Amino acid sequence: MLHQQNLTVNAAGHLAVGGVDTLDLAREYGTPLYVLDEDMVRERMGLYVAAMREHMPAGSRPYYASKALCCKALCRMARDEGMGLDVVSAGELYTALAAGFDPADICFHGNAKTEAEIGYAIESGVGLIAADGEEELLRIDTLAGALGVRQRVLLRVTPGIDPHTFAAVNTGVLDVKFGEPIPTGRALAVTERALGLGNIDLAGFHCHIGSQIFEAGPFLLEADVMTAFLAQVREKTGYTAGILNLGGGFAAAYEESDTAPDCAGMIRAVGERLAAKWAEYGYPAPVVLMEPGRGIVAAAGITLYTVQNVKHAPGGACYVALDGGMGDNPRYALYGARHSALVADRAGEEQSRAVTLAGRCCESGDLLGENVALQRPRTGDTVAVLTTGAYTYSMASNYNRAPRPPMAAVRGGRARLIVRRETAEDVAAYDL
Ligand code: LLP
């Protein structure tokens, strides 16, 4: 059950994260509570930085995809560990800058950036803007011109790869809202357009093939398609790209049956494939960027809840009602995404029950999981839902006017708060 290396059962039989008793955390900070193992986050960041440094051309490095979990403390961790930062909104950019992140190390993304956001990014001096397509390139060009700046830009292109079948040029995956498609020739045409714009410095290309990828295969296919595209662009236009951004997508092991991917091994395989392709095309190897989000934070996070009641429905299901739910983690309600869980008070006991974890929102779809293996639950128990570091806090809402939970970070066996608990006053603060 404890498939995450940072989780243990202590002498009292309680679940501990990074050596800290989760019942102590629940008592000190209340529930629901996000808990992040900061040692693990930093270790994961270091692993990606080191692997890219070792296996990719000089200057290559990972940019933490802050959409997975964005707060000032996370931005500072990414900065300390030598990562760049991927932001997708004025809000994420603001958070990064407020945390002291160097704008030169930030790449600004998004498929529907507003004029105000583009202006904010340019004025802030972000190192890169990933332009989603032709219209946006023109917009960036105009705004940069008005601000008297020459903005470095990546063009986002769509390689047409289904990461879960490892198939290339599947038209289904070209029918997406992101980027300009390579297979139809659009990406090349838009590149030609970009090269003619006076206030844009085309630094290279960006692509992202998906999320929750367990093996190197899809990334190798991505490397094949992208290197062929870069070679084609050079042949047609004479332009040589300085940066190739391959996006994010490294998987996390959510359930015991999942095997955590070997990220360093995947990065080595991609580096080797790229090197072989550059040699084949006689192309000067560009700097490679990648954007891991989930792979850094998912396994480092758990969420603690208090059981409010336990009910046995006539159909046989056992409902364990928690003091949180889709408001703090919408992943099961949205995607049917499964998370493991356990009763933190008796973490070492057998998980003999299959329960439905019910949230507190007024709708029946507010569940955190069905058929979840759990120790026998009792009202007042602390339940830990695992692998919640990515896309939970960052996707949380105030539905039913529930204040969003705080987040505690555990480092060196000690805990501190990195996001405080919202209050009812916070939630009502904008009401006029
Ligand atoms: N770069 C780009 C351009 C992306 O769109 C994404 C994720 C990433 C990087 C980071 O991908 P990661 O390494 O985290 O897989 N809310 C969903 C996940 C949505 C991912 C969207 N884009 C979930 O809860 O599973």
Residues whose N, C-alpha, C, O or C-beta is under 5 A from the ligand:
A	BS01	LLP	A65 A68 H208 G210 S211 Q212 G247 G248 G249 F250 E291 P292 G293 R294 G295 R331 Y391
